[in-house]
Amino acid sequence: MPDLENLLAEHVEEAFETAAFIVPERTGEPPAPADNWLTVAVDFEGDVAGRLVLCAEPSLVSALAGNMLGVEEEELPLDRQVDALKEMANIICGNLFAQEEFRGAEVTILSPVQEREPRLRSDLPGGREVRAGFEDVMEGRMLALLQVRAPVREGSSA
């Protein structure tokens, strides 16, 4: 399996820079989200199953939405800001599975959902989990979680 932590970090940084003109830099230790942080999750199923979670400070989500939509941040209601974070999670997830490491895998990416807190799936025993923290000095901090498990195939050992 590929180096998931670096793969995740590269795609988070690239997606934020390209789609929102935000330049998040990886932090040494992933941050612990506060109660007011916004969280979205994207589940995926198929040859590779798992979940991508993005959890960010409200200031970062507001800047993300404003930049993606080309409007002043103050003009956007919270649901539009959350929608922008969902779209970013969708972009990152799609880009991950377009990589050579996953070429040929049949994967269905489900619609992103808002969550109350960052959590991974409990139905994927043996899955790999990675965390990466990011900070944009102007906009705020973020935590990205990735959980990946390739299913056990018939005839293989568990």
DSSP file (Angstrom, degrees, kcal/mol; ACC not computed):
  #  RESIDUE AA STRUCTURE BP1 BP2  ACC     N-H-->O    O-->H-N    N-H-->O    O-->H-N    TCO  KAPPA ALPHA  PHI   PSI    X-CA   Y-CA   Z-CA
    1    1 A M              0   0    0      0, 0.0     3,-0.1     0, 0.0   100,-0.0   0.000 360.0 360.0 360.0 145.3    0.0    0.0    0.0
    2    2 A P        -     0   0    0      0, 0.0     2,-1.6     0, 0.0     3,-0.1  -0.080 360.0 -83.3 -67.1 168.9    1.3    3.5   -0.8
    3    3 A D     >  -     0   0    0      1,-0.2     4,-2.3     2,-0.1     5,-0.2  -0.591  52.4-174.1 -71.2  89.9    2.6    6.0    1.8
    4    4 A L  H  > S+     0   0    0     -2,-1.6     4,-3.0     1,-0.2     5,-0.2   0.836  72.9  57.8 -63.2 -36.7   -0.8    7.2    2.7
    5    5 A E  H  > S+     0   0    0      1,-0.2     4,-2.3     2,-0.2    -1,-0.2   0.942 113.1  38.4 -63.2 -47.2    0.2   10.0    5.0
    6    6 A N  H  > S+     0   0    0      2,-0.2     4,-2.6     1,-0.2    -1,-0.2   0.884 115.7  53.3 -70.7 -37.2    2.3   11.8    2.3
    7    7 A L  H  X S+     0   0    0     -4,-2.3     4,-1.9     2,-0.2    -2,-0.2   0.929 111.5  46.4 -61.4 -45.7   -0.2   11.0   -0.4
    8    8 A L  H  X S+     0   0    0     -4,-3.0     4,-2.4     2,-0.2     5,-0.2   0.944 113.0  49.2 -60.2 -49.9   -3.0   12.6    1.7
    9    9 A A  H  X S+     0   0    0     -4,-2.3     4,-2.5    -5,-0.2     5,-0.2   0.908 109.8  51.2 -59.3 -44.3   -0.9   15.6    2.5
   10   10 A E  H  X S+     0   0    0     -4,-2.6     4,-2.4     1,-0.2    -1,-0.2   0.909 112.9  45.2 -60.5 -43.0    0.1   16.2   -1.1
   11   11 A H  H  X S+     0   0    0     -4,-1.9     4,-2.3     2,-0.2    -1,-0.2   0.844 112.1  50.8 -74.3 -33.5   -3.5   16.1   -2.3
   12   12 A V  H  X S+     0   0    0     -4,-2.4     4,-2.3     2,-0.2     5,-0.3   0.956 113.9  45.0 -64.9 -49.5   -4.8   18.3    0.5
   13   13 A E  H  X S+     0   0    0     -4,-2.5     4,-2.2    -5,-0.2    -2,-0.2   0.929 115.6  46.9 -60.3 -46.7   -2.2   20.9   -0.2
   14   14 A E  H  X S+     0   0    0     -4,-2.4     4,-2.7    -5,-0.2     5,-0.3   0.910 112.4  49.0 -63.2 -44.4   -2.7   20.7   -4.0
   15   15 A A  H  X S+     0   0    0     -4,-2.3     4,-2.7     1,-0.2     5,-0.5   0.919 113.0  46.1 -64.9 -44.4   -6.5   20.9   -3.8
   16   16 A F  H  X S+     0   0    0     -4,-2.3     6,-1.8    -5,-0.2     4,-1.5   0.908 115.7  46.3 -66.1 -41.3   -6.6   23.9   -1.5
   17   17 A E  H  X S+     0   0    0     -4,-2.2     4,-1.0    -5,-0.3    -2,-0.2   0.935 120.0  38.8 -65.4 -45.6   -4.0   25.8   -3.5
   18   18 A T  H  < S+     0   0    0     -4,-2.7    -2,-0.2    -5,-0.2    -3,-0.2   0.922 126.2  31.4 -74.2 -46.3   -5.7   25.1   -6.9
   19   19 A A  H  < S+     0   0    0     -4,-2.7    -3,-0.2    -5,-0.3    -1,-0.2   0.714 136.1  18.5 -88.9 -21.3   -9.3   25.4   -6.0
   20   20 A A  H  < S-     0   0    0     -4,-1.5    -3,-0.2    -5,-0.5    -2,-0.2   0.408  89.7-122.0-134.4   2.3   -9.3   28.0   -3.3
   21   21 A F     <  +     0   0    0     -4,-1.0     2,-0.4    -5,-0.3    -4,-0.2   0.835  68.2 134.4  56.1  33.6   -5.9   29.9   -3.4
   22   22 A I        -     0   0    0     -6,-1.8    -1,-0.2    -9,-0.1    -2,-0.2  -0.950  46.4-152.4-113.2 134.3   -5.2   28.8    0.1
   23   23 A V        -     0   0    0     -2,-0.4     2,-0.3    -3,-0.1   114,-0.3  -0.755  14.5-171.9-112.7  85.8   -1.7   27.5    0.9
   24   24 A P        -     0   0    0      0, 0.0     2,-0.4     0, 0.0   112,-0.2  -0.588   8.4-153.1 -78.2 136.1   -1.9   25.2    3.8
   25   25 A E  E     -A  135   0A   0    110,-2.7   110,-2.3    -2,-0.3     2,-0.1  -0.884  23.9-107.7-107.9 141.7    1.4   24.0    5.2
   26   26 A R  E     -A  134   0A   0     -2,-0.4   108,-0.3   108,-0.2     2,-0.2  -0.419  31.9-144.2 -67.7 136.3    1.7   20.7    7.0
   27   27 A T        -     0   0    0    106,-2.5   106,-0.5    -2,-0.1    -1,-0.1  -0.652  16.7-122.0 -98.0 158.6    2.2   20.9   10.7
   28   28 A G  S    S+     0   0    0     -2,-0.2    -1,-0.1     1,-0.2   105,-0.1   0.952 100.2  30.8 -64.2 -50.2    4.4   18.6   12.7
   29   29 A E  S    S-     0   0    0    103,-0.1    -1,-0.2    -3,-0.0   103,-0.1  -0.940  92.9-115.2-113.0 127.4    1.6   17.4   15.0
   30   30 A P        -     0   0    0      0, 0.0   113,-0.1     0, 0.0   103,-0.1  -0.361  40.1-112.5 -59.5 137.6   -2.0   17.2   13.8
   31   31 A P        -     0   0    0      0, 0.0   101,-0.1     0, 0.0   103,-0.0  -0.290  18.2-119.3 -71.1 155.7   -4.1   19.7   15.8
   32   32 A A        -     0   0    0    111,-0.0   111,-0.0     1,-0.0     2,-0.0  -0.870  37.3-121.1 -91.9 118.7   -6.9   18.6   18.2
   33   33 A P        -     0   0    0      0, 0.0     2,-0.1     0, 0.0    23,-0.0  -0.298  20.5-135.3 -64.2 141.1  -10.1   20.1   16.8
   34   34 A A    >   -     0   0    0      1,-0.1     3,-1.6    -2,-0.0     0, 0.0  -0.435  30.7 -99.4 -85.7 168.4  -12.1   22.5   19.0
   35   35 A D  T 3  S+     0   0    0      1,-0.3    -1,-0.1    -2,-0.1     0, 0.0   0.769 120.7  54.9 -61.0 -27.3  -15.9   22.2   19.5
   36   36 A N  T 3  S+     0   0    0      2,-0.1    -1,-0.3     0, 0.0    20,-0.1   0.475  81.1 113.7 -89.8  -0.2  -16.5   25.0   16.9
   37   37 A W    <   -     0   0    0     -3,-1.6     2,-0.4    20,-0.1    20,-0.2  -0.368  67.2-123.8 -68.7 150.6  -14.6   23.4   14.1
   38   38 A L  E     -B   56   0A   0     18,-2.8    18,-2.6    -2,-0.0     2,-0.4  -0.799  27.3-164.4 -98.4 139.0  -16.5   22.2   11.0
   39   39 A T  E     +BC  55 115A   0     76,-0.7    76,-2.4    -2,-0.4     2,-0.3  -0.975  12.3 175.5-130.4 135.2  -16.3   18.6    9.9
   40   40 A V  E     -BC  54 114A   0     14,-2.6    14,-2.3    -2,-0.4     2,-0.3  -0.951  10.0-161.0-131.5 156.0  -17.2   16.8    6.7
   41   41 A A  E     -BC  53 113A   0     72,-2.6    72,-2.4    -2,-0.3     2,-0.4  -0.992   8.6-161.5-139.2 145.6  -16.6   13.1    5.7
   42   42 A V  E     -B   52   0A   0     10,-2.8    10,-2.6    -2,-0.3     2,-0.3  -0.987  13.1-159.0-125.8 119.5  -16.6   11.2    2.4
   43   43 A D  E     -B   51   0A   0     -2,-0.4    67,-2.6    68,-0.4     2,-0.3  -0.675   6.8-165.4 -91.9 151.9  -17.0    7.4    2.5
   44   44 A F  E     -BD  50 109A   0      6,-2.2     6,-2.3    -2,-0.3     2,-0.3  -0.993   3.7-170.5-138.9 148.0  -15.9    5.2   -0.3
   45   45 A E  E     + D   0 108A   0     63,-2.3    63,-3.0    -2,-0.3     2,-0.4  -0.842  38.9  59.7-132.2 163.6  -16.6    1.6   -1.1
   46   46 A G  E    S- D   0 107A   0     -2,-0.3    61,-0.2    61,-0.2     3,-0.0  -0.923 107.7  -6.3 123.5-143.9  -15.4   -1.1   -3.6
   47   47 A D  S    S+     0   0    0     59,-3.2     2,-0.4    -2,-0.4    -1,-0.2   0.811 142.7  34.0 -58.9 -29.0  -12.0   -2.6   -4.1
   48   48 A V  S    S-     0   0    0     58,-0.5     2,-0.3    -3,-0.2    60,-0.2  -0.998  80.3-172.4-126.0 129.4  -10.8    0.0   -1.6
   49   49 A A  E     + E   0 149A   0    100,-3.1   100,-2.8    -2,-0.4     2,-0.3  -0.872  27.5  89.8-120.7 154.6  -13.1    1.1    1.3
   50   50 A G  E     -BE  44 148A   0     -6,-2.3    -6,-2.2    -2,-0.3     2,-0.3  -0.998  55.9 -84.3 161.0-155.6  -12.7    3.8    3.8
   51   51 A R  E     -BE  43 147A   0     96,-1.7    96,-2.6    -2,-0.3     2,-0.4  -0.995  12.4-152.7-153.9 141.0  -13.3    7.4    4.7
   52   52 A L  E     -BE  42 146A   0    -10,-2.6   -10,-2.8    -2,-0.3     2,-0.4  -0.977  20.4-169.9-112.8 131.3  -11.8   10.8    4.3
   53   53 A V  E     -BE  41 145A   0     92,-2.6    92,-2.6    -2,-0.4     2,-0.4  -0.983   8.8-169.7-124.8 132.3  -12.5   13.4    7.0
   54   54 A L  E     +BE  40 144A   0    -14,-2.3   -14,-2.6    -2,-0.4     2,-0.4  -0.987   6.8 178.9-118.3 132.4  -11.7   17.1    6.9
   55   55 A C  E     +BE  39 143A   0     88,-2.5    88,-3.1    -2,-0.4     2,-0.3  -0.989  13.1 169.6-134.8 121.8  -12.1   19.1   10.1
   56   56 A A  E     -BE  38 142A   0    -18,-2.6   -18,-2.8    -2,-0.4    86,-0.2  -0.936  38.5 -97.6-139.5 155.4  -11.2   22.9   10.0
   57   57 A E    >>  -     0   0    0     84,-2.4     4,-2.0    -2,-0.3     3,-0.7  -0.377  41.8-115.2 -63.1 146.7  -11.5   26.1   12.0
   58   58 A P  H 3> S+     0   0    0      0, 0.0     4,-2.6     0, 0.0     5,-0.2   0.845 114.7  58.7 -55.3 -35.7  -14.4   28.3   10.9
   59   59 A S  H 3> S+     0   0    0      1,-0.2     4,-1.9     2,-0.2    81,-0.2   0.880 107.4  46.5 -63.4 -37.4  -12.1   31.0    9.7
   60   60 A L  H <> S+     0   0    0     -3,-0.7     4,-2.7    81,-0.2    -1,-0.2   0.905 112.7  49.1 -70.4 -42.0  -10.5   28.6    7.2
   61   61 A V  H  X S+     0   0    0     -4,-2.0     4,-2.5     2,-0.2    -2,-0.2   0.897 110.9  50.8 -65.5 -39.9  -13.8   27.2    6.0
   62   62 A S  H  X S+     0   0    0     -4,-2.6     4,-2.4    -5,-0.2    -1,-0.2   0.926 112.8  45.2 -63.2 -45.3  -15.1   30.8    5.5
   63   63 A A  H  X S+     0   0    0     -4,-1.9     4,-2.6     2,-0.2     5,-0.2   0.903 111.8  53.7 -64.3 -41.5  -12.0   31.7    3.5
   64   64 A L  H  X S+     0   0    0     -4,-2.7     4,-2.6     2,-0.2     5,-0.2   0.944 111.8  43.9 -56.8 -51.0  -12.3   28.5    1.5
   65   65 A A  H  X S+     0   0    0     -4,-2.5     4,-2.4     1,-0.2     6,-0.2   0.919 113.7  50.2 -63.9 -45.1  -15.9   29.2    0.5
   66   66 A G  H  X>S+     0   0    0     -4,-2.4     5,-1.6    -5,-0.2     4,-1.3   0.916 114.3  44.3 -60.4 -43.7  -15.3   32.8   -0.3
   67   67 A N  H  <5S+     0   0    0     -4,-2.6    -2,-0.2     2,-0.2    -1,-0.2   0.899 114.4  48.5 -69.0 -41.0  -12.3   32.0   -2.5
   68   68 A M  H  <5S+     0   0    0     -4,-2.6    -2,-0.2    -5,-0.2    -1,-0.2   0.874 121.0  36.0 -67.2 -35.9  -14.0   29.0   -4.3
   69   69 A L  H  <5S-     0   0    0     -4,-2.4    -1,-0.2    -5,-0.2    -2,-0.2   0.546 104.7-125.1 -96.7  -8.7  -17.2   31.0   -5.0
   70   70 A G  T  <5S+     0   0    0     -4,-1.3     2,-0.3     1,-0.3    -3,-0.2   0.858  70.2 113.4  69.5  36.1  -15.5   34.4   -5.6
   71   71 A V  S   <S-     0   0    0     -5,-1.6    -1,-0.3    -6,-0.2     2,-0.2  -0.856  77.6 -80.5-131.2 167.2  -17.5   36.3   -3.1
   72   72 A E    >   -     0   0    0     -2,-0.3     3,-1.6     1,-0.1     4,-0.4  -0.501  38.3-130.7 -67.7 134.9  -16.9   38.1    0.2
   73   73 A E  G >  S+     0   0    0      1,-0.3     3,-1.7    -2,-0.2    -1,-0.1   0.856 104.3  61.3 -55.7 -38.8  -16.7   35.6    3.1
   74   74 A E  G 3  S+     0   0    0      1,-0.3    -1,-0.3    -8,-0.0    -2,-0.0   0.704  96.9  61.1 -65.1 -19.2  -19.1   37.6    5.2
   75   75 A E  G <  S+     0   0    0     -3,-1.6    -1,-0.3     2,-0.1    -2,-0.2   0.576  85.8  92.3 -84.0  -9.3  -21.8   37.2    2.6
   76   76 A L  S <  S-     0   0    0     -3,-1.7   -10,-0.1    -4,-0.4   -11,-0.0  -0.742  70.4-135.4 -95.9 125.9  -21.9   33.4    2.8
   77   77 A P    >>  -     0   0    0      0, 0.0     4,-1.6     0, 0.0     3,-0.7  -0.332  32.2-104.5 -68.7 160.7  -24.3   31.6    5.1
   78   78 A L  H 3> S+     0   0    0      1,-0.2     4,-2.6     2,-0.2     5,-0.2   0.853 118.5  58.3 -56.8 -39.6  -22.9   28.6    7.1
   79   79 A D  H 3> S+     0   0    0      1,-0.2     4,-2.0     2,-0.2    -1,-0.2   0.865 106.2  49.2 -63.6 -34.0  -24.5   26.0    4.9
   80   80 A R  H <> S+     0   0    0     -3,-0.7     4,-1.7     2,-0.2    -1,-0.2   0.859 110.3  51.6 -70.1 -35.1  -22.7   27.4    1.8
   81   81 A Q  H  X S+     0   0    0     -4,-1.6     4,-1.8     2,-0.2    -2,-0.2   0.921 110.4  47.8 -65.9 -43.7  -19.5   27.3    3.7
   82   82 A V  H  X S+     0   0    0     -4,-2.6     4,-2.5     1,-0.2    -2,-0.2   0.890 107.9  56.3 -63.9 -38.9  -20.0   23.7    4.7
   83   83 A D  H  X S+     0   0    0     -4,-2.0     4,-2.4    -5,-0.2    -1,-0.2   0.884 105.5  51.6 -59.8 -38.3  -20.9   22.9    1.1
   84   84 A A  H  X S+     0   0    0     -4,-1.7     4,-2.1     2,-0.2    -1,-0.2   0.900 109.8  48.7 -65.8 -40.4  -17.5   24.3    0.0
   85   85 A L  H  X S+     0   0    0     -4,-1.8     4,-2.2     2,-0.2    -2,-0.2   0.891 110.7  51.8 -66.2 -38.1  -15.7   22.1    2.6
   86   86 A K  H  X S+     0   0    0     -4,-2.5     4,-2.3     2,-0.2    -2,-0.2   0.927 109.3  49.7 -61.6 -44.6  -17.7   19.1    1.3
   87   87 A E  H  X S+     0   0    0     -4,-2.4     4,-2.5     1,-0.2    -2,-0.2   0.888 108.9  52.2 -62.9 -38.6  -16.7   19.9   -2.3
   88   88 A M  H  X S+     0   0    0     -4,-2.1     4,-2.5     2,-0.2    -1,-0.2   0.913 109.4  49.4 -64.0 -41.5  -13.0   20.2   -1.2
   89   89 A A  H  X S+     0   0    0     -4,-2.2     4,-2.5     1,-0.2    -2,-0.2   0.899 110.9  50.6 -62.6 -39.8  -13.3   16.7    0.5
   90   90 A N  H  X S+     0   0    0     -4,-2.3     4,-2.6     2,-0.2    -2,-0.2   0.911 110.3  49.3 -63.8 -43.7  -14.8   15.3   -2.7
   91   91 A I  H  X S+     0   0    0     -4,-2.5     4,-2.5     2,-0.2    -2,-0.2   0.935 112.6  47.4 -60.4 -48.1  -12.0   16.8   -4.9
   92   92 A I  H  X S+     0   0    0     -4,-2.5     4,-2.2     1,-0.2    -2,-0.2   0.926 112.8  48.5 -61.9 -45.7   -9.3   15.4   -2.6
   93   93 A C  H  X S+     0   0    0     -4,-2.5     4,-1.7     1,-0.2    -1,-0.2   0.928 112.2  48.6 -62.1 -45.8  -10.9   11.9   -2.5
   94   94 A G  H  X S+     0   0    0     -4,-2.6     4,-0.5     1,-0.2    -1,-0.2   0.895 111.4  49.9 -60.9 -41.2  -11.3   11.9   -6.3
   95   95 A N  H >< S+     0   0    0     -4,-2.5     3,-0.7     1,-0.2     4,-0.3   0.866 105.9  57.2 -66.9 -35.9   -7.7   12.9   -6.8
   96   96 A L  H >< S+     0   0    0     -4,-2.2     3,-1.2     1,-0.2     6,-0.2   0.926 108.2  45.9 -59.0 -44.6   -6.5   10.2   -4.4
   97   97 A F  H 3< S+     0   0    0     -4,-1.7    -1,-0.2     1,-0.3    -2,-0.2   0.513 101.6  65.8 -83.0  -2.8   -8.1    7.4   -6.4
   98   98 A A  T << S+     0   0    0     -3,-0.7    -1,-0.3    -4,-0.5    -2,-0.2   0.480  83.5 106.4 -88.4  -4.2   -6.8    8.8   -9.7
   99   99 A Q  S X  S-     0   0    0     -3,-1.2     3,-1.6    -4,-0.3     4,-0.3  -0.352  84.9-114.0 -77.4 156.2   -3.3    8.0   -8.6
  100  100 A E  G >  S+     0   0    0      1,-0.3     3,-1.3     2,-0.2    -1,-0.1   0.826 112.2  67.7 -56.6 -34.9   -1.2    5.2   -9.9
  101  101 A E  G 3  S+     0   0    0      1,-0.3    -1,-0.3    -5,-0.1    -4,-0.1   0.770 111.6  32.8 -59.3 -25.5   -1.3    3.5   -6.5
  102  102 A F  G X  S+     0   0    0     -3,-1.6     3,-2.2    -6,-0.2    -1,-0.3   0.275  85.2 139.9-114.3   8.9   -5.0    2.9   -6.9
  103  103 A R  T <  S+     0   0    0     -3,-1.3     3,-0.1    -4,-0.3    -5,-0.1  -0.287  72.8  19.1 -58.3 133.9   -5.2    2.4  -10.7
  104  104 A G  T 3  S+     0   0    0      1,-0.3     2,-0.3     0, 0.0    -1,-0.3   0.249  91.7 128.6  90.2 -12.3   -7.5   -0.4  -11.7
  105  105 A A    <   -     0   0    0     -3,-2.2     2,-0.7    -8,-0.2    -1,-0.3  -0.599  58.4-133.8 -77.6 134.5   -9.4   -0.3   -8.4
  106  106 A E        +     0   0    0     -2,-0.3   -59,-3.2    -3,-0.1   -58,-0.5  -0.806  38.1 168.5 -86.6 114.3  -13.2   -0.1   -8.6
  107  107 A V  E     -D   46   0A   0     -2,-0.7     2,-0.6   -61,-0.2   -61,-0.2  -0.994  26.6-156.6-133.8 133.2  -14.2    2.6   -6.1
  108  108 A T  E     -D   45   0A   0    -63,-3.0   -63,-2.3    -2,-0.4     2,-0.6  -0.950  13.1-151.6-107.8 120.6  -17.4    4.4   -5.5
  109  109 A I  E     -D   44   0A   0     -2,-0.6   -65,-0.2   -65,-0.2     2,-0.1  -0.825  15.6-146.7 -93.4 121.5  -17.1    7.7   -3.8
  110  110 A L        -     0   0    0    -67,-2.6    -1,-0.0    -2,-0.6     0, 0.0  -0.342  31.8 -78.8 -83.6 166.6  -20.3    8.5   -1.8
  111  111 A S        -     0   0    0      1,-0.1   -68,-0.4   -69,-0.1    -1,-0.1  -0.389  52.7-107.6 -65.6 138.5  -21.7   12.0   -1.3
  112  112 A P        -     0   0    0      0, 0.0     2,-0.3     0, 0.0   -70,-0.2  -0.339  37.2-163.4 -65.3 148.6  -19.9   14.1    1.4
  113  113 A V  E     -C   41   0A   0    -72,-2.4   -72,-2.6   -27,-0.1     2,-0.4  -0.949  20.8-114.6-131.9 152.8  -21.8   14.6    4.7
  114  114 A Q  E     -C   40   0A   0     -2,-0.3     2,-0.3   -74,-0.2   -74,-0.3  -0.704  33.9-164.8 -84.7 140.1  -21.4   17.0    7.6
  115  115 A E  E     -C   39   0A   0    -76,-2.4   -76,-0.7    -2,-0.4     0, 0.0  -0.832  27.6-131.2-120.7 159.6  -20.4   15.4   10.9
  116  116 A R  S    S+     0   0    0     -2,-0.3    -1,-0.1     1,-0.2   -79,-0.1   0.799  92.4   3.4 -78.3 -29.9  -20.5   16.7   14.4
  117  117 A E  S    S-     0   0    0    -78,-0.0     2,-0.5   -79,-0.0    -1,-0.2  -0.979  89.8 -86.6-151.7 158.1  -17.0   15.5   15.1
  118  118 A P        +     0   0    0      0, 0.0     2,-0.3     0, 0.0   -77,-0.1  -0.567  59.7 155.6 -72.7 120.8  -14.1   13.9   13.2
  119  119 A R        -     0   0    0     -2,-0.5     2,-0.2    26,-0.1    26,-0.1  -0.996  32.8-138.6-145.5 150.1  -14.6   10.2   13.3
  120  120 A L        -     0   0    0     -2,-0.3     2,-0.2     1,-0.1   -68,-0.0  -0.507  41.0 -81.9 -98.8 172.9  -13.5    7.2   11.3
  121  121 A R        -     0   0    0     -2,-0.2     3,-0.4     1,-0.1    -1,-0.1  -0.528  25.1-158.1 -79.1 140.7  -15.6    4.2   10.4
  122  122 A S  S    S+     0   0    0     -2,-0.2    -1,-0.1     1,-0.2    -2,-0.0   0.511  84.5  71.9 -92.4  -6.8  -15.9    1.4   12.9
  123  123 A D  S    S+     0   0    0      1,-0.2    -1,-0.2     2,-0.0    -2,-0.0   0.168  80.2  77.8 -96.7  18.8  -16.8   -1.2   10.3
  124  124 A L    >   -     0   0    0     -3,-0.4     3,-1.7     3,-0.0    -1,-0.2  -0.500  62.1-176.2-125.3  64.5  -13.3   -1.5    8.7
  125  125 A P  T 3  S+     0   0    0      0, 0.0     3,-0.1     0, 0.0    -3,-0.0  -0.331  73.7  24.1 -60.5 140.9  -11.2   -3.6   11.0
  126  126 A G  T 3  S+     0   0    0      1,-0.3     2,-0.1    23,-0.0    22,-0.0   0.498  89.9 141.8  83.9   3.6   -7.6   -3.8    9.8
  127  127 A G    <   -     0   0    0     -3,-1.7     2,-0.4    22,-0.1    -1,-0.3  -0.418  53.6-116.1 -75.5 153.6   -7.8   -0.6    7.9
  128  128 A R  E     - F   0 148A   0     20,-3.2    20,-2.6    -2,-0.1     2,-0.4  -0.727  29.7-162.9 -88.1 139.7   -4.9    1.8    7.8
  129  129 A E  E     + F   0 147A   0     -2,-0.4     2,-0.3    18,-0.2    18,-0.2  -0.986   9.8 178.0-126.9 133.0   -5.4    5.2    9.3
  130  130 A V  E     - F   0 146A   0     16,-2.6    16,-2.5    -2,-0.4     2,-0.4  -0.962   9.3-160.8-132.0 152.7   -3.4    8.4    8.8
  131  131 A R  E     - F   0 145A   0     -2,-0.3     2,-0.4    14,-0.2    14,-0.2  -0.974   6.9-177.5-130.5 143.7   -3.7   11.9   10.1
  132  132 A A  E     - F   0 144A   0     12,-2.3    12,-2.8    -2,-0.4     2,-0.3  -0.991  12.2-150.3-142.6 135.7   -2.2   15.1    8.9
  133  133 A G  E     - F   0 143A   0   -106,-0.5  -106,-2.5    -2,-0.4     2,-0.3  -0.795  15.2-173.6-104.3 148.9   -2.4   18.6   10.3
  134  134 A F  E     -AF  26 142A   0      8,-2.6     8,-2.3    -2,-0.3     2,-0.3  -0.961   7.3-169.0-138.8 153.7   -2.3   21.8    8.2
  135  135 A E  E     -AF  25 141A   0   -110,-2.3  -110,-2.7    -2,-0.3     2,-0.5  -0.978  12.3-162.5-146.3 134.6   -2.2   25.5    8.8
  136  136 A D  E  >  - F   0 140A   0      4,-2.8     4,-2.6    -2,-0.3     3,-0.3  -0.979  23.0-141.8-108.4 121.0   -2.5   28.5    6.6
  137  137 A V  T  4 S+     0   0    0     -2,-0.5    -1,-0.1  -114,-0.3     4,-0.1   0.766  98.9  39.6 -59.6 -25.9   -1.1   31.5    8.6
  138  138 A M  T  4 S+     0   0    0      2,-0.1    -1,-0.2    -3,-0.0  -116,-0.0   0.795 127.0  28.4 -89.1 -31.2   -3.8   33.8    7.3
  139  139 A E  T  4 S-     0   0    0     -3,-0.3     2,-0.3     1,-0.3    -2,-0.2   0.765 103.4-106.1-111.4 -29.2   -6.8   31.5    7.5
  140  140 A G  E  <  - F   0 136A   0     -4,-2.6    -4,-2.8   -81,-0.2    -1,-0.3  -0.857  38.0 -47.7 135.7-170.5   -6.5   28.9   10.2
  141  141 A R  E     - F   0 135A   0     -2,-0.3   -84,-2.4    -6,-0.2     2,-0.3  -0.646  37.7-173.6-109.2 160.5   -5.9   25.2   11.0
  142  142 A M  E     -EF  56 134A   0     -8,-2.3    -8,-2.6   -86,-0.2     2,-0.4  -0.991  14.4-148.2-151.2 152.2   -7.2   21.9    9.6
  143  143 A L  E     -EF  55 133A   0    -88,-3.1   -88,-2.5    -2,-0.3     2,-0.4  -0.988  12.2-165.3-121.7 132.6   -7.0   18.2   10.4
  144  144 A A  E     -EF  54 132A   0    -12,-2.8   -12,-2.3    -2,-0.4     2,-0.4  -0.979   5.0-171.8-118.9 131.8   -7.3   15.6    7.6
  145  145 A L  E     -EF  53 131A   0    -92,-2.6   -92,-2.6    -2,-0.4     2,-0.4  -0.958   1.4-171.6-120.8 139.7   -7.9   11.9    8.4
  146  146 A L  E     -EF  52 130A   0    -16,-2.5   -16,-2.6    -2,-0.4     2,-0.4  -0.995   4.1-174.9-134.4 130.3   -7.8    9.1    5.9
  147  147 A Q  E     +EF  51 129A   0    -96,-2.6   -96,-1.7    -2,-0.4     2,-0.4  -0.991  11.6 176.9-122.9 127.3   -8.9    5.5    6.6
  148  148 A V  E     +EF  50 128A   0    -20,-2.6   -20,-3.2    -2,-0.4     2,-0.3  -0.996   9.0 170.3-137.0 134.8   -8.3    2.9    3.9
  149  149 A R  E     -E   49   0A   0   -100,-2.8  -100,-3.1    -2,-0.4   -22,-0.1  -0.961  22.4-148.4-143.5 127.0   -8.9   -0.9    3.7
  150  150 A A        -     0   0    0     -2,-0.3  -102,-0.2  -102,-0.2  -103,-0.1  -0.806  38.5-111.6 -85.5 131.5   -8.7   -3.1    0.8
  151  151 A P        -     0   0    0      0, 0.0     2,-0.4     0, 0.0    -1,-0.1  -0.235  28.8-102.2 -66.0 152.3  -11.2   -6.0    1.3
  152  152 A V        -     0   0    0      6,-0.0     2,-0.2     4,-0.0     6,-0.1  -0.617  41.1-144.2 -72.3 125.2  -10.1   -9.5    1.9
  153  153 A R    >   -     0   0    0     -2,-0.4     3,-2.1     4,-0.1    -1,-0.0  -0.559  29.0 -83.6 -91.1 156.7  -10.5  -11.5   -1.3
  154  154 A E  T 3  S+     0   0    0      1,-0.3    -1,-0.1    -2,-0.2     3,-0.1  -0.315 117.0  20.4 -56.7 135.9  -11.6  -15.1   -1.5
  155  155 A G  T 3  S+     0   0    0      1,-0.3    -1,-0.3    -3,-0.1     2,-0.3   0.348 101.0 110.0  86.6  -7.5   -8.6  -17.4   -1.1
  156  156 A S  S <  S-     0   0    0     -3,-2.1    -1,-0.3     1,-0.0     2,-0.3  -0.677  73.1-109.1 -98.8 157.6   -6.5  -14.8    0.7
  157  157 A S              0   0    0     -2,-0.3    -4,-0.1     1,-0.1    -1,-0.0  -0.626 360.0 360.0 -85.2 143.8   -5.6  -14.9    4.3
  158  158 A A              0   0    0     -2,-0.3    -1,-0.1    -6,-0.1    -6,-0.0   0.450 360.0 360.0 -81.2 360.0   -7.2  -12.3    6.6
